[in-house]
Amino acid sequence: MQLSYIIIDDFLDNAQQLRELALKANFPYPKDSTYFPGRNSEKATLIPELDKIISDVVGERLKPMPGTSHGKFRLALENDKGDANIHVDNCHWSAILYLTPDEYCQGGTDFYHHKSTQTDHAPYTAEHLEKMGLTDFRQVWDEILLKDTNDFDKWQHLMNIPMKFNRLVLFRPWLYHNAGISFGSTVEDGRLIYPLFYQNV
């Protein structure tokens, strides 16, 4: 048995305070094109005891995944573009806390089925890799994601987890997913999230 998705509404008692920090954050524009639409805050904002709370929720000991944007606010506005779309994350659990007020919310997080491989997730064990006819995990990027990430004809949309203020979505990072639509013109009305990425201990 394996948990794949967990959705918790009204997650933080002080979510509005966290949003206020995000509104004051600096979101520098990258010098080069980015893989995903939007931009991260310059600095991470870490919440004491949050990692333990999420560990308790999923029933596993977790710690932040190095090399990710763990704890950095992310802003994606209507005209923001990225080089890629459908993807997987490099971690053991992914989490998104939505910080956009309900009156501005659009989309959410979308999940997909890859038609040619008949899978809704990248292989995460050697057995899965073999079943897909692959010999190296790098092939998942080279032969599936990099090739098909922006071609929606290669994918079947499975479901959308709608955006809602102070909703936490936890999901397995190997599930094929994307961030849905970007929207808004400012940090006040745009797609504003607090992403977290975990490895197991």
Protein Blocks (a to p, Z undefined) as FASTA:
>chain_A
ZZfbdcdehkbfklmmmmmmmmmpccdddfbdcfbgcjddfbdcddehklmmmmmmnopa
cdddehiaehiacdddfklccfbfcdcdddfbdcdddfbdfklggcjidddddfklopab
dcfbfklmmmnopabfklmmmmmmmmmmmmmklpccfbdcdddehiacdddfkbccdebj
aedjbfklmccddddddddZZ
